[in-house]
Amino acid sequence: MTEPRIAEAPAAAPLQESHLPATTLHEGSFPATTGRAAGAGFRRALAAAAPPLVLVAAALAGWQWFVVATGVRPQVLPSPLRVAEQGWAAREQIWANTVPTLQVTAVGFGVSLLIGWAIAIAVDFSPWLRRALTPLLVASQTLPIIAIAPLLIIWFGFGLLPKVVVIALVTFFPIAVGLIEGFASTPRAATNLLRSMGASRWQRFRLVRLPQAMPSFFTALRIGITYAVTGAIFAEYVGATAGLGIYMSLSKNSFRTDLVLAAVIVTAVLSVSLFALTYLVQRLVVPWYRRG
């Protein structure tokens, strides 16, 4: 009898590199998705910037028309075109006075941040200090800076110190209050949970209260940074050897209204730029927080 032969299984086909269309489309979708996201972000930014830009353009057009129609003297009200022309012609002088203003603003606002953080942390750790310092913080904002600034010039001269004091007096209050309110907004449940796990007061502060206060801090930071530029200009206006404030004062005394307005525009640009910079810093420091 012939033995039955077992049919051999066909040899497996050699493995070939798979070229699936779905995989190809998936891999190629990343640049397209990134491009669409970037385009959407640009459109959102453009849509947000369009209304104020339109209003500014309309205001400048109305200003130009009024000056041309009424024939007002440039010493009283120069046209926007004249302000731009004369400001560009004096750009070296304006820039030479912008740098000291930026330096004073940076130093003064840095001191203000240190004071604000120190007060807020001390108040958060001590209820007694909260009751003692809160009225004093409010009282500090009732001081007339327009009257205090000349006295600071008399006491400390025309150097850096009086300008730093003016900026600190103007800006530390919103920073301190923003941090205090941010610390106080910490959910009690999160604090109790860490306390039940044996966390110390400093650990609870570092892990829960500090991150919770960051959004409030950056809101206060945006308010304070605009006040810092204004405070620096005012301190220089009262008395300084260089800076946009003294430049405005000298231009006003020379009846160069166009240069005064050019310096005002530079001040506004500085304030808006520093204000926008706080959003970038916020994204880097607290990437987990996104404003709706």
Backbone bond lengths (Angstrom), bond angles and torsions (degrees), N, CA, C in turn:
res aa  C-N    CA-C-N  psi(-1)  N-CA   C-N-CA  omega(-1)  CA-C   N-CA-C  phi
1 M - - - 1.471 - - 1.524 108.98 -
2 T 1.282 111.73 134.70 1.476 115.62 -179.25 1.512 109.96 -79.20
3 E 1.307 116.50 131.64 1.472 120.74 -179.82 1.533 110.04 -70.42
4 P 1.318 115.86 136.92 1.481 117.53 177.53 1.524 110.71 -66.83
5 R 1.286 113.74 140.21 1.468 119.63 -179.49 1.528 109.11 -98.19
6 I 1.284 113.08 132.42 1.473 119.13 -179.88 1.522 108.78 -83.90
7 A 1.307 114.88 125.38 1.475 119.17 -178.44 1.520 109.89 -66.98
8 E 1.279 114.62 129.00 1.457 119.16 179.31 1.531 110.84 -77.23
9 A 1.310 114.67 141.25 1.473 118.84 178.63 1.511 109.61 -70.15
10 P 1.299 116.77 140.36 1.463 119.02 179.47 1.515 110.66 -60.53
11 A 1.311 112.97 143.41 1.472 117.98 -179.49 1.515 110.36 -61.84
12 A 1.317 114.39 140.79 1.471 118.71 -179.55 1.517 109.93 -66.54
13 A 1.291 114.18 138.16 1.461 119.35 179.01 1.512 109.03 -67.42
14 P 1.318 116.81 141.42 1.469 118.68 179.61 1.512 110.99 -60.48
15 L 1.344 114.34 140.67 1.463 119.32 179.66 1.516 110.01 -65.02
16 Q 1.291 115.41 134.11 1.451 121.76 178.40 1.530 109.08 -118.81
17 E 1.279 114.00 153.39 1.473 119.05 179.06 1.515 109.00 -65.68
18 S 1.273 114.78 127.03 1.464 119.69 -177.94 1.516 109.91 -81.09
19 H 1.333 113.61 134.26 1.462 119.39 176.47 1.519 107.00 -122.44
20 L 1.299 114.72 81.40 1.456 118.28 -178.27 1.514 109.84 -87.57
21 P 1.301 117.41 131.78 1.467 119.23 179.35 1.508 112.44 -61.08
22 A 1.352 113.90 -34.32 1.472 115.77 -177.64 1.516 110.92 -63.92
23 T 1.341 116.49 -40.73 1.465 119.78 -179.87 1.515 110.24 -65.34
24 T 1.323 115.09 -41.12 1.457 118.50 -179.73 1.520 111.34 -61.67
25 L 1.341 115.48 -42.94 1.460 118.68 179.86 1.518 110.71 -66.57
26 H 1.325 116.05 -37.01 1.468 118.80 -178.86 1.520 111.22 -65.85
27 E 1.327 116.65 -42.88 1.451 119.28 -179.59 1.517 111.55 -68.48
28 G 1.304 116.01 -36.13 1.460 117.92 -178.53 1.499 113.67 -79.82
29 S 1.352 116.51 -6.86 1.456 118.16 -176.76 1.516 112.36 -79.41
30 F 1.333 118.06 -17.19 1.470 119.31 -177.10 1.520 112.31 -64.54
31 P 1.327 121.10 -49.47 1.458 119.02 178.39 1.510 112.40 -62.01
32 A 1.346 116.44 -37.98 1.461 118.09 179.64 1.518 111.16 -65.42
33 T 1.360 115.15 -42.05 1.461 118.44 179.30 1.522 111.11 -64.79
34 T 1.331 116.39 -41.85 1.463 119.65 178.25 1.511 111.06 -62.88
35 G 1.328 115.80 -41.16 1.464 118.74 179.27 1.511 112.07 -65.00
36 R 1.355 116.03 -40.27 1.463 118.74 178.50 1.516 111.00 -65.36
37 A 1.346 116.68 -40.09 1.468 119.78 179.08 1.525 110.92 -64.18
38 A 1.342 115.88 -42.57 1.467 118.77 178.52 1.518 110.93 -64.17
39 G 1.351 115.75 -41.13 1.463 118.33 178.37 1.511 112.38 -64.55
40 A 1.356 116.37 -39.21 1.464 119.46 177.84 1.520 111.44 -65.11
41 G 1.350 116.06 -40.12 1.463 118.68 177.87 1.517 112.12 -64.36
42 F 1.341 116.14 -39.02 1.466 119.08 178.62 1.517 110.67 -65.77
43 R 1.334 116.71 -40.03 1.470 119.41 179.39 1.519 111.17 -66.05
44 R 1.333 116.77 -38.38 1.465 118.61 177.69 1.526 111.08 -65.44
45 A 1.341 116.37 -42.60 1.463 119.41 178.18 1.528 111.23 -63.11
46 L 1.341 116.19 -40.30 1.457 119.89 178.93 1.522 111.24 -66.05
47 A 1.331 116.08 -40.24 1.461 119.24 179.08 1.527 111.20 -65.94
48 A 1.344 117.03 -35.02 1.463 119.43 178.76 1.518 111.95 -72.70
49 A 1.350 117.25 -33.47 1.463 120.29 -177.29 1.514 112.87 -85.73
50 A 1.328 117.47 -18.63 1.464 119.65 -174.41 1.538 113.03 -63.37
51 P 1.349 120.34 -48.65 1.479 118.26 -177.66 1.527 114.44 -58.48
52 P 1.365 120.14 -48.64 1.475 117.00 178.29 1.514 112.89 -65.06
53 L 1.333 118.38 -34.67 1.461 119.92 178.41 1.519 111.09 -64.93
54 V 1.326 116.76 -39.17 1.467 120.13 177.87 1.525 110.66 -64.29
55 L 1.337 116.81 -42.30 1.464 119.99 179.15 1.527 111.54 -64.96
56 V 1.346 116.73 -41.16 1.456 120.05 178.47 1.524 110.59 -63.90
57 A 1.329 116.92 -43.14 1.466 120.15 178.79 1.523 110.89 -62.85
58 A 1.339 116.85 -40.67 1.464 119.77 178.60 1.528 111.15 -65.59
59 A 1.349 117.04 -39.98 1.463 120.29 178.60 1.531 111.26 -64.95
60 L 1.327 117.02 -41.83 1.466 120.32 178.58 1.525 111.05 -65.30
61 A 1.339 116.81 -39.59 1.464 119.74 178.19 1.526 110.84 -64.57
62 G 1.338 116.44 -42.94 1.462 119.37 177.56 1.517 112.41 -64.85
63 W 1.322 116.54 -38.45 1.467 121.61 176.84 1.531 110.67 -62.40
64 Q 1.320 116.71 -47.01 1.462 120.74 179.35 1.522 110.92 -61.67
65 W 1.321 116.85 -43.81 1.473 120.34 -179.60 1.520 110.57 -63.29
66 F 1.341 117.93 -41.95 1.459 120.90 -178.55 1.524 111.12 -62.77
67 V 1.338 116.37 -43.42 1.469 119.35 -179.23 1.525 110.65 -64.44
68 V 1.317 117.61 -43.43 1.467 121.06 -179.37 1.524 110.44 -68.27
69 A 1.334 117.64 -40.35 1.465 120.55 -175.78 1.518 112.20 -71.93
70 T 1.314 117.60 -37.23 1.465 120.36 -176.48 1.519 112.93 -91.69
71 G 1.335 117.94 -19.48 1.456 120.07 -178.71 1.515 113.40 68.07
72 V 1.335 118.03 29.17 1.454 121.20 -179.39 1.528 109.68 -64.58
73 R 1.308 116.33 147.42 1.464 120.57 -178.01 1.524 111.37 -69.26
74 P 1.326 117.20 145.57 1.471 119.47 178.68 1.521 113.37 -61.87
75 Q 1.347 117.59 -27.16 1.460 119.56 178.12 1.531 111.77 -66.70
76 V 1.343 115.71 -23.82 1.465 120.38 179.28 1.529 110.82 -92.45
77 L 1.327 116.11 -53.36 1.468 120.74 -179.93 1.524 108.85 -149.44
78 P 1.315 117.76 98.74 1.459 120.15 177.14 1.528 110.55 -74.61
79 S 1.303 115.72 157.37 1.460 120.37 178.08 1.524 110.11 -76.54
80 P 1.328 117.19 160.09 1.470 119.05 177.09 1.526 112.99 -58.58
81 L 1.339 116.11 -36.70 1.459 118.69 178.90 1.531 111.42 -64.41
82 R 1.337 116.38 -39.38 1.456 119.27 178.30 1.533 110.95 -67.92
83 V 1.323 116.89 -38.90 1.470 120.25 177.94 1.526 109.95 -61.33
84 A 1.336 116.09 -44.86 1.462 119.38 179.64 1.524 111.17 -65.58
85 E 1.331 116.80 -41.49 1.460 120.29 -178.31 1.524 111.47 -65.91
86 Q 1.324 117.08 -48.89 1.463 120.43 -178.12 1.531 111.59 -71.67
87 G 1.322 116.21 -33.24 1.456 118.39 176.40 1.522 111.71 -66.15
88 W 1.319 117.12 -38.99 1.468 120.25 176.80 1.524 111.04 -67.32
89 A 1.334 116.58 -37.97 1.462 119.91 178.49 1.533 111.24 -64.72
90 A 1.326 116.63 -33.02 1.472 120.94 -179.46 1.524 111.61 -102.13
91 R 1.322 117.11 25.94 1.463 120.72 -174.53 1.520 112.64 -61.93
92 E 1.329 117.72 -34.65 1.461 119.24 -179.07 1.529 110.85 -67.02
93 Q 1.327 116.44 -41.93 1.462 119.17 177.61 1.523 111.40 -66.74
94 I 1.329 115.92 -41.09 1.464 119.05 -179.76 1.521 110.49 -64.63
95 W 1.329 116.85 -42.66 1.460 119.27 178.94 1.526 111.48 -66.01
96 A 1.325 116.78 -38.63 1.461 120.19 179.40 1.529 111.06 -62.59
97 N 1.325 117.95 -27.99 1.457 121.44 177.04 1.525 112.42 -92.81
98 T 1.332 117.62 -16.07 1.463 120.27 177.49 1.524 111.12 -74.10
99 V 1.322 116.75 -37.83 1.469 120.49 -177.96 1.529 111.61 -60.15
100 P 1.346 120.66 -48.56 1.473 118.78 177.14 1.523 113.47 -60.38
101 T 1.335 116.29 -35.11 1.464 118.88 178.12 1.519 111.15 -65.30
102 L 1.321 117.36 -41.73 1.465 120.50 177.14 1.528 111.12 -63.67
103 Q 1.318 116.69 -40.41 1.460 119.64 179.40 1.523 111.22 -64.64
104 V 1.323 116.64 -45.40 1.464 120.06 178.72 1.520 110.47 -62.91
105 T 1.336 116.77 -41.31 1.464 120.35 179.13 1.522 111.02 -62.02
106 A 1.332 117.35 -43.99 1.461 120.85 -179.05 1.525 111.51 -63.50
107 V 1.329 116.71 -46.11 1.466 119.85 -178.98 1.527 110.69 -66.80
108 G 1.325 116.71 -47.51 1.456 119.73 -178.66 1.511 112.99 -63.64
109 F 1.325 116.66 -40.46 1.459 119.13 -179.62 1.532 110.79 -72.45
110 G 1.334 116.83 -32.40 1.462 119.06 174.57 1.513 111.82 -62.35
111 V 1.343 116.72 -43.64 1.468 120.62 176.19 1.516 110.45 -62.75
112 S 1.334 116.49 -40.10 1.461 120.52 179.16 1.527 111.42 -62.92
113 L 1.346 116.81 -39.68 1.466 119.75 177.60 1.526 111.36 -63.06
114 L 1.330 116.17 -43.03 1.464 118.92 179.06 1.526 111.15 -61.93
115 I 1.325 116.63 -44.82 1.467 120.27 -179.80 1.527 110.45 -64.58
116 G 1.325 116.58 -45.58 1.457 120.13 -178.56 1.518 112.77 -62.18
117 W 1.353 116.91 -44.32 1.459 120.10 178.53 1.524 111.18 -65.00
118 A 1.330 117.07 -42.75 1.470 119.75 -179.14 1.526 111.09 -61.88
119 I 1.323 116.50 -44.31 1.468 119.81 -179.42 1.525 110.43 -65.81
120 A 1.337 117.18 -44.36 1.461 120.65 -176.92 1.524 111.53 -64.27
121 I 1.337 117.84 -43.58 1.464 120.34 179.87 1.530 110.63 -66.83
122 A 1.334 116.50 -42.08 1.466 119.03 178.58 1.521 111.04 -62.25
123 V 1.327 117.14 -42.11 1.466 120.97 179.61 1.529 110.67 -66.08
124 D 1.335 116.48 -37.60 1.465 118.91 -178.92 1.522 111.59 -68.62
125 F 1.323 118.09 -33.18 1.454 121.06 -178.76 1.528 112.44 -84.33
126 S 1.330 117.33 -18.15 1.467 119.50 -175.49 1.524 110.31 -132.09
127 P 1.329 118.94 107.28 1.470 120.32 175.19 1.521 113.02 -58.98
128 W 1.340 116.76 -31.40 1.465 119.00 178.58 1.518 110.94 -64.36
129 L 1.341 116.92 -42.17 1.451 119.80 177.57 1.526 111.48 -65.29
130 R 1.336 117.21 -33.76 1.467 119.21 176.10 1.518 110.82 -58.82
131 R 1.309 116.05 -46.37 1.467 119.46 179.90 1.519 111.60 -68.47
132 A 1.330 117.88 -31.60 1.460 120.54 -176.81 1.524 112.27 -82.38
133 L 1.333 117.75 -38.40 1.463 120.62 -172.69 1.525 114.25 -89.90
134 T 1.323 117.51 -26.60 1.467 118.68 -176.83 1.525 112.29 -58.31
135 P 1.336 120.11 -46.83 1.480 118.07 176.92 1.531 112.54 -62.63
136 L 1.322 116.85 -34.66 1.464 119.06 179.46 1.524 111.37 -69.72
137 L 1.316 117.43 -35.81 1.461 120.08 176.38 1.522 111.09 -62.34
138 V 1.321 115.34 -43.33 1.463 118.96 178.32 1.524 110.42 -65.93
139 A 1.335 117.35 -41.30 1.459 120.67 -179.58 1.517 112.04 -64.65
140 S 1.339 117.19 -30.95 1.463 119.51 179.68 1.523 112.33 -64.21
141 Q 1.334 116.76 -25.42 1.459 119.92 -179.09 1.523 112.69 -86.21
142 T 1.334 116.42 -5.34 1.467 119.96 175.28 1.521 112.20 -88.96
143 L 1.329 117.16 -7.82 1.467 120.02 179.06 1.522 109.83 -68.75
144 P 1.312 118.95 128.97 1.469 121.05 177.88 1.530 110.55 -74.73
145 I 1.315 116.28 104.84 1.468 120.45 -177.89 1.523 110.73 -61.30
146 I 1.329 116.47 -32.02 1.463 119.51 -179.51 1.524 111.45 -63.97
147 A 1.339 117.01 -24.27 1.461 120.66 176.80 1.523 112.00 -94.30
148 I 1.342 116.96 -29.78 1.457 121.00 -178.43 1.523 111.53 -75.72
149 A 1.327 117.33 -37.25 1.473 120.57 -174.52 1.524 112.76 -58.86
150 P 1.344 120.43 -47.08 1.479 118.22 177.45 1.521 113.54 -60.90
151 L 1.346 116.48 -34.20 1.464 118.89 177.76 1.522 110.96 -66.91
152 L 1.326 116.67 -37.39 1.466 119.32 177.73 1.524 111.17 -63.88
153 I 1.329 116.54 -36.76 1.464 119.85 176.48 1.518 110.33 -63.74
154 I 1.344 116.23 -40.18 1.472 119.96 179.36 1.520 110.47 -66.26
155 W 1.338 116.82 -41.16 1.453 120.56 -175.74 1.527 112.67 -74.95
156 F 1.342 116.66 -41.15 1.462 120.07 -170.20 1.527 113.82 -115.61
157 G 1.313 117.93 0.19 1.455 119.99 177.52 1.522 112.94 82.34
158 F 1.335 116.06 -162.81 1.459 122.19 -174.72 1.534 112.17 -100.22
159 G 1.309 117.63 18.96 1.460 120.10 -178.18 1.515 112.44 -83.39
160 L 1.327 114.71 -155.45 1.458 121.61 -175.41 1.522 112.91 -77.90
161 L 1.331 117.59 -34.04 1.456 121.62 -171.00 1.530 113.93 -57.95
162 P 1.337 120.76 -49.66 1.469 118.34 -178.29 1.522 113.25 -62.28
163 K 1.328 117.72 -34.40 1.468 120.17 178.24 1.517 110.65 -67.72
164 V 1.340 116.72 -41.39 1.465 120.42 178.41 1.526 110.54 -62.60
165 V 1.322 116.95 -40.49 1.468 120.28 179.64 1.522 110.43 -64.23
166 V 1.323 117.64 -42.51 1.465 120.51 178.99 1.524 110.53 -61.62
167 I 1.329 117.38 -46.58 1.462 120.58 -179.08 1.526 110.70 -63.30
168 A 1.337 116.54 -41.95 1.464 119.68 179.65 1.520 111.15 -64.03
169 L 1.332 117.85 -41.75 1.461 120.59 178.71 1.520 111.95 -63.00
170 V 1.325 116.50 -33.84 1.465 120.34 -176.86 1.522 111.64 -79.03
171 T 1.329 118.13 -33.38 1.471 120.25 -166.43 1.522 115.68 -110.52
172 F 1.327 120.02 -17.77 1.462 118.30 -173.43 1.520 111.61 -71.25
173 F 1.334 118.13 -27.55 1.466 120.92 -175.25 1.531 112.21 -63.64
174 P 1.332 121.13 -52.40 1.472 118.45 179.34 1.525 113.12 -61.94
175 I 1.335 117.24 -33.99 1.466 119.47 179.26 1.526 110.63 -67.00
176 A 1.332 116.16 -47.35 1.464 119.80 -179.56 1.523 111.33 -63.07
177 V 1.315 117.19 -45.28 1.466 120.22 -178.69 1.525 110.71 -66.62
178 G 1.346 117.34 -40.64 1.459 119.64 178.02 1.519 112.53 -60.49
179 L 1.331 116.58 -41.55 1.462 119.96 178.34 1.532 111.56 -69.04
180 I 1.315 116.86 -42.02 1.467 119.99 179.84 1.524 110.52 -60.87
181 E 1.329 116.77 -46.24 1.457 120.05 178.79 1.521 111.44 -66.88
182 G 1.344 117.04 -35.29 1.457 119.59 177.42 1.517 112.43 -65.47
183 F 1.334 117.00 -43.21 1.465 120.01 176.52 1.533 111.12 -61.80
184 A 1.328 115.88 -39.55 1.464 119.77 -177.34 1.523 112.59 -71.26
185 S 1.341 118.16 -18.87 1.462 121.08 -178.63 1.525 113.45 -83.63
186 T 1.330 117.86 3.34 1.464 121.16 179.61 1.520 110.05 -63.86
187 P 1.336 118.51 130.56 1.471 119.75 177.77 1.529 111.30 -59.32
188 R 1.307 115.64 133.70 1.464 119.98 -178.64 1.532 111.23 -64.89
189 A 1.344 115.97 -30.73 1.469 118.74 -178.31 1.524 110.96 -64.19
190 A 1.337 116.72 -39.99 1.466 119.08 179.27 1.523 111.06 -65.71
191 T 1.316 117.17 -40.49 1.459 120.28 178.51 1.528 111.28 -65.07
192 N 1.337 116.02 -43.17 1.466 119.14 179.25 1.523 111.82 -64.69
193 L 1.341 116.77 -35.11 1.456 119.75 178.90 1.526 111.00 -63.30
194 L 1.325 116.94 -46.33 1.458 119.45 178.96 1.524 111.46 -66.51
195 R 1.341 116.80 -34.93 1.466 119.39 178.22 1.525 110.55 -65.18
196 S 1.343 116.60 -39.29 1.467 119.62 178.67 1.523 112.28 -67.22
197 M 1.341 116.76 -23.19 1.464 121.09 178.54 1.522 112.09 -88.60
198 G 1.332 116.28 3.36 1.455 120.05 176.26 1.513 114.51 88.07
199 A 1.338 118.47 15.64 1.458 120.86 -179.50 1.527 110.03 -72.24
200 S 1.322 115.70 141.57 1.462 120.74 178.42 1.521 110.23 -75.82
201 R 1.324 115.61 172.62 1.467 119.93 179.43 1.534 110.48 -62.51
202 W 1.309 117.23 -41.33 1.459 120.07 179.59 1.523 111.40 -66.61
203 Q 1.351 117.47 -38.52 1.458 120.12 177.60 1.524 111.27 -65.27
204 R 1.316 117.16 -40.44 1.474 119.68 176.77 1.512 110.96 -63.63
205 F 1.324 115.54 -38.58 1.460 119.17 178.73 1.526 110.61 -66.22
206 R 1.323 118.04 -44.68 1.458 121.79 -175.10 1.523 112.50 -72.03
207 L 1.324 116.97 -37.05 1.459 120.39 -173.36 1.524 113.66 -89.41
208 V 1.328 117.51 -26.42 1.469 119.74 -174.39 1.524 112.16 -121.51
209 R 1.317 116.53 -55.43 1.456 119.28 -171.26 1.527 112.30 -70.16
210 L 1.320 117.51 -39.46 1.458 120.11 -179.63 1.528 112.36 -65.90
211 P 1.347 119.71 -49.65 1.479 117.50 176.17 1.521 113.18 -61.19
212 Q 1.336 116.93 -34.64 1.457 119.81 -179.59 1.527 111.67 -65.33
213 A 1.328 117.30 -29.78 1.464 121.03 -176.53 1.523 113.40 -85.12
214 M 1.322 118.85 -11.04 1.457 120.82 -174.44 1.532 114.32 -60.42
215 P 1.341 120.13 -45.58 1.476 118.24 177.71 1.521 113.27 -59.04
216 S 1.337 116.80 -42.61 1.462 119.54 177.67 1.521 111.57 -64.96
217 F 1.324 115.68 -37.16 1.458 119.21 179.10 1.524 111.23 -62.31
218 F 1.318 118.34 -44.60 1.455 119.71 -178.13 1.526 111.98 -70.46
219 T 1.318 117.08 -29.78 1.463 118.59 172.25 1.529 110.51 -63.41
220 A 1.330 116.44 -45.15 1.461 120.10 176.93 1.521 111.28 -66.59
221 L 1.333 116.77 -33.96 1.461 120.20 179.40 1.523 110.95 -62.47
222 R 1.325 117.02 -40.04 1.473 119.97 179.16 1.526 111.27 -65.36
223 I 1.322 116.16 -36.53 1.471 118.79 176.93 1.520 110.23 -68.44
224 G 1.324 116.39 -44.25 1.453 119.90 -176.06 1.513 113.74 -68.06
225 I 1.327 118.30 -35.84 1.465 119.52 -175.83 1.519 111.36 -68.35
226 T 1.333 117.76 -32.78 1.462 119.22 176.03 1.524 111.08 -71.05
227 Y 1.340 116.41 -37.10 1.459 119.76 175.85 1.525 111.02 -66.71
228 A 1.339 117.28 -31.25 1.462 120.12 -177.88 1.521 111.24 -63.89
229 V 1.331 117.62 -44.30 1.463 120.51 178.80 1.526 110.20 -63.73
230 T 1.330 116.32 -44.44 1.469 119.48 178.55 1.517 111.34 -62.40
231 G 1.341 117.27 -41.50 1.458 120.07 178.33 1.511 112.50 -63.88
232 A 1.340 117.12 -38.84 1.464 120.05 178.13 1.525 110.72 -64.98
233 I 1.319 116.74 -43.00 1.471 120.17 178.97 1.517 110.18 -61.82
234 F 1.335 116.43 -43.69 1.462 119.18 -178.23 1.523 110.96 -66.16
235 A 1.326 117.47 -41.81 1.466 120.11 179.17 1.518 110.99 -63.08
236 E 1.334 117.12 -39.20 1.463 119.83 177.86 1.518 111.02 -71.39
237 Y 1.310 116.70 -32.29 1.463 120.36 179.14 1.518 110.48 -64.45
238 V 1.340 115.83 -36.64 1.470 119.37 -179.88 1.515 110.91 -70.84
239 G 1.324 116.35 -41.67 1.459 118.77 -179.44 1.515 111.37 -175.08
240 A 1.324 116.65 118.44 1.464 121.30 178.17 1.523 107.91 -164.51
241 T 1.312 115.74 167.08 1.461 120.93 176.20 1.524 111.80 -101.36
242 A 1.339 117.78 -17.58 1.461 121.89 179.00 1.518 107.84 -157.05
243 G 1.334 115.62 155.61 1.454 120.59 -179.84 1.515 111.12 131.22
244 L 1.319 115.97 164.87 1.458 120.17 -178.85 1.523 111.63 -66.32
245 G 1.327 117.24 -31.00 1.458 118.94 179.85 1.519 112.11 -65.08
246 I 1.320 117.17 -48.60 1.468 119.54 179.28 1.526 110.39 -69.04
247 Y 1.343 117.09 -30.63 1.463 120.20 176.85 1.524 110.09 -64.79
248 M 1.320 117.42 -42.04 1.466 120.02 176.18 1.517 111.19 -63.26
249 S 1.326 116.07 -41.81 1.465 119.44 -178.89 1.532 111.17 -63.21
250 L 1.330 117.62 -45.04 1.462 120.91 179.66 1.523 111.28 -66.78
251 S 1.331 117.07 -38.92 1.472 119.82 178.33 1.516 111.19 -66.90
252 K 1.324 116.87 -36.98 1.468 119.72 176.94 1.519 110.98 -64.89
253 N 1.308 116.63 -41.72 1.467 119.58 179.52 1.530 111.71 -66.21
254 S 1.329 116.69 -24.31 1.464 121.00 177.29 1.524 112.53 -93.12
255 F 1.328 117.15 8.66 1.471 122.94 -179.30 1.531 111.55 58.17
256 R 1.336 116.57 33.28 1.468 121.66 174.33 1.524 108.26 -98.61
257 T 1.310 114.70 74.50 1.459 119.61 -179.34 1.512 111.66 -62.21
258 D 1.337 116.47 -32.27 1.460 119.54 -179.91 1.529 111.25 -63.42
259 L 1.327 117.09 -40.17 1.462 119.66 178.86 1.527 111.55 -72.10
260 V 1.328 116.74 -33.42 1.462 119.53 175.57 1.530 110.08 -61.41
261 L 1.329 116.31 -46.18 1.460 119.93 -179.82 1.529 111.40 -68.14
262 A 1.319 117.05 -34.06 1.466 119.32 175.95 1.523 110.78 -62.68
263 A 1.336 116.98 -42.01 1.465 120.21 177.04 1.525 111.27 -66.92
264 V 1.335 116.91 -34.66 1.463 120.34 176.57 1.531 110.46 -63.45
265 I 1.324 116.65 -41.52 1.466 120.35 178.43 1.522 110.68 -63.78
266 V 1.328 117.10 -41.33 1.469 120.04 177.43 1.529 110.21 -62.26
267 T 1.324 116.47 -40.14 1.470 119.70 177.61 1.519 111.24 -62.23
268 A 1.336 116.82 -42.68 1.461 120.28 178.67 1.525 111.30 -63.47
269 V 1.326 116.70 -40.53 1.467 120.40 178.59 1.529 110.43 -63.54
270 L 1.326 117.05 -41.67 1.465 120.42 177.41 1.528 111.04 -61.05
271 S 1.311 116.69 -44.96 1.466 119.91 -178.31 1.520 111.14 -63.64
272 V 1.330 116.85 -45.12 1.464 120.26 -179.56 1.528 110.71 -65.37
273 S 1.328 117.09 -39.22 1.467 120.28 179.85 1.526 111.36 -64.68
274 L 1.330 116.79 -44.80 1.463 119.64 178.14 1.523 111.36 -66.45
275 F 1.323 116.25 -36.11 1.470 120.64 176.47 1.524 110.36 -61.60
276 A 1.333 117.35 -45.18 1.466 120.72 179.16 1.522 111.55 -67.80
277 L 1.332 116.72 -32.13 1.462 120.09 -179.88 1.521 112.08 -63.56
278 T 1.329 117.14 -29.22 1.459 119.37 179.78 1.526 111.65 -64.11
279 Y 1.335 118.15 -30.26 1.462 120.05 178.03 1.524 110.58 -68.11
280 L 1.335 116.73 -39.23 1.457 119.88 177.02 1.523 111.04 -64.23
281 V 1.323 116.39 -43.67 1.471 120.10 178.29 1.529 110.32 -62.83
282 Q 1.319 116.81 -38.86 1.454 119.94 179.30 1.525 111.43 -63.38
283 R 1.316 117.17 -40.70 1.467 120.04 178.13 1.529 111.61 -63.38
284 L 1.333 116.74 -33.67 1.452 120.14 -179.94 1.521 112.09 -77.80
285 V 1.326 117.51 -37.25 1.460 121.26 -175.02 1.527 111.48 -83.10
286 V 1.323 117.09 -43.48 1.476 121.39 -178.48 1.524 109.24 -124.62
287 P 1.331 118.01 70.93 1.469 119.59 -179.07 1.511 113.36 -66.14
288 W 1.347 117.13 -17.09 1.452 119.95 179.79 1.521 112.90 -76.37
289 Y 1.320 115.84 -11.51 1.471 119.10 -176.83 1.514 109.36 -103.04
290 R 1.307 116.68 128.05 1.460 122.25 175.68 1.523 108.46 -130.06
291 R 1.298 114.87 124.89 1.460 119.07 178.47 1.525 108.98 -76.11
292 G 1.345 115.87 136.45 1.459 119.59 179.68 1.505 111.69 -71.13
